[in-house]
Amino acid sequence: MTTLILVEIVLRYFSYSTFMADALVGHGVAAITFLAMGWAMESGSMIRVSLVQNAVGRRVRWWLELFAVIVTLMLMLFLFRYEWRIFARDWSRGTVSEHFLPIPLWIPAAFFLIGLLLVALHLVVRLMRLTTGRFDEGEELKI
């Protein structure tokens, strides 16, 4: 993406353009963001407000964690369901973008779909870790 932006800057200096930098960089940023969400959650890189967790006891903390994991998993599955519809529609219709280079729209939708699936999979594993009693108060819950 950096190379594409630099090429676009140089080309615009000479009054030319790829006419695709904005679309390709946008798809690239979306792909990187959604494909990295599961790993970011597992490695503890996601922003987490621990003010409430630090103020309550071990048992309440476990219930709060369980509640957060279940609600987030339900949200990911809800989003996955609707993104699957978009993906299937774009795939079956052969829909392409309206840019200089027509990109099949199922490709960016697939990145989002895979990212949601990876986060949901991580949440299922996290839920299993919580319910099997492998939760230690002194450390972050990691897979």
C-alpha positions as CSV (number, residue, x, y, z in Angstrom):
1,M,0.0,0.0,0.0
2,T,2.9,2.3,0.8
3,T,4.5,1.6,-2.6
4,L,1.2,2.3,-4.3
5,I,0.7,5.6,-2.6
6,L,4.3,6.6,-3.4
7,V,3.8,5.6,-7.1
8,E,0.6,7.7,-7.1
9,I,2.4,10.7,-5.7
10,V,5.1,10.5,-8.3
11,L,2.6,10.0,-11.1
12,R,0.5,13.0,-10.0
13,Y,3.6,15.1,-10.0
14,F,3.7,14.4,-13.7
15,S,-0.1,14.9,-14.1
16,Y,-0.8,11.1,-14.4
17,S,-2.6,8.7,-12.1
18,T,-3.3,5.0,-11.6
19,F,-7.0,5.9,-10.9
20,M,-7.0,3.0,-8.5
21,A,-4.9,4.0,-5.5
22,D,-7.8,5.0,-3.3
23,A,-9.8,1.8,-4.0
24,L,-6.8,-0.5,-3.6
25,V,-5.5,1.1,-0.5
26,G,-9.0,1.1,1.0
27,H,-9.5,-2.6,0.3
28,G,-6.0,-3.2,1.7
29,V,-6.6,-1.4,4.9
30,A,-9.9,-3.2,5.4
31,A,-8.2,-6.5,4.7
32,I,-5.4,-5.9,7.2
33,T,-7.8,-4.6,9.9
34,F,-10.3,-7.5,9.7
35,L,-7.8,-10.3,9.2
36,A,-5.7,-9.0,12.2
37,M,-8.6,-8.7,14.7
38,G,-8.4,-12.2,16.0
39,W,-4.7,-12.1,16.5
40,A,-4.9,-8.7,18.1
41,M,-7.5,-10.1,20.6
42,E,-5.4,-13.1,21.4
43,S,-2.2,-11.3,21.9
44,G,-3.9,-8.7,24.2
45,S,-3.3,-5.8,21.8
46,M,-7.0,-4.7,21.7
47,I,-7.9,-1.8,23.8
48,R,-9.4,-3.1,27.1
49,V,-10.9,-1.0,29.9
50,S,-10.0,-2.8,33.1
51,L,-11.2,-0.2,35.6
52,V,-14.3,-2.3,36.5
53,Q,-12.4,-5.6,36.4
54,N,-9.8,-4.3,38.9
55,A,-12.5,-3.1,41.3
56,V,-14.4,-6.4,41.6
57,G,-13.5,-9.8,43.0
58,R,-12.4,-12.9,41.1
59,R,-15.9,-14.4,40.8
60,V,-17.5,-11.2,39.5
61,R,-14.6,-10.7,37.1
62,W,-15.2,-14.2,35.7
63,W,-18.9,-13.5,35.2
64,L,-18.1,-10.1,33.5
65,E,-15.6,-11.9,31.2
66,L,-18.1,-14.6,30.4
67,F,-20.8,-12.0,29.6
68,A,-18.5,-10.0,27.4
69,V,-17.3,-13.0,25.5
70,I,-20.9,-14.3,24.9
71,V,-22.2,-10.9,23.8
72,T,-19.3,-10.3,21.5
73,L,-19.6,-13.8,20.0
74,M,-23.3,-13.2,19.3
75,L,-22.4,-9.9,17.6
76,M,-19.7,-11.5,15.5
77,L,-22.1,-14.3,14.4
78,F,-24.8,-11.7,13.6
79,L,-22.4,-9.7,11.5
80,F,-21.1,-12.9,9.8
81,R,-24.6,-13.8,8.8
82,Y,-25.2,-10.6,7.0
83,E,-21.8,-10.4,5.5
84,W,-22.3,-13.9,4.2
85,R,-25.4,-12.7,2.3
86,I,-23.5,-9.9,0.8
87,F,-20.6,-12.2,-0.2
88,A,-23.0,-14.8,-1.7
89,R,-24.9,-12.1,-3.7
90,D,-21.7,-10.5,-5.1
91,W,-20.3,-14.0,-5.9
92,S,-23.5,-15.2,-7.7
93,R,-24.1,-12.0,-9.6
94,G,-20.4,-11.4,-10.5
95,T,-20.6,-7.8,-9.2
96,V,-17.5,-5.7,-9.8
97,S,-16.4,-2.3,-8.6
98,E,-17.0,0.8,-10.7
99,H,-13.3,1.7,-10.9
100,F,-10.8,1.8,-13.7
101,L,-9.9,-1.7,-12.8
102,P,-13.1,-3.7,-12.1
103,I,-12.4,-5.7,-8.9
104,P,-14.9,-8.4,-8.1
105,L,-16.7,-7.2,-5.0
106,W,-16.7,-10.7,-3.4
107,I,-12.9,-10.3,-2.8
108,P,-13.1,-7.4,-0.3
109,A,-16.3,-9.1,1.2
110,A,-14.3,-12.3,1.7
111,F,-11.6,-10.4,3.7
112,F,-14.3,-9.1,6.1
113,L,-16.0,-12.5,6.2
114,I,-12.8,-14.4,7.1
115,G,-11.9,-11.7,9.7
116,L,-15.2,-12.1,11.4
117,L,-14.9,-15.9,11.3
118,L,-11.4,-15.7,12.9
119,V,-12.7,-13.4,15.7
120,A,-15.7,-15.7,16.3
121,L,-13.3,-18.7,16.4
122,H,-11.1,-17.0,18.9
123,L,-14.1,-16.1,21.0
124,V,-15.3,-19.7,21.0
125,V,-11.9,-20.9,22.2
126,R,-11.9,-18.1,24.8
127,L,-15.3,-19.2,26.0
128,M,-14.1,-22.8,26.3
129,R,-11.1,-21.6,28.3
130,L,-13.4,-19.7,30.7
131,T,-15.9,-22.6,31.2
132,T,-13.2,-25.3,31.7
133,G,-11.8,-23.4,34.7
134,R,-8.5,-22.4,33.1
135,F,-9.0,-18.8,34.3
136,D,-6.3,-17.4,36.6
137,E,-7.0,-14.2,38.4
138,G,-3.4,-13.0,38.3
139,E,-3.0,-13.1,34.5
140,E,-4.8,-12.0,31.4
141,L,-6.9,-14.8,29.8
142,K,-4.9,-15.9,26.8
143,I,-5.2,-18.8,24.4
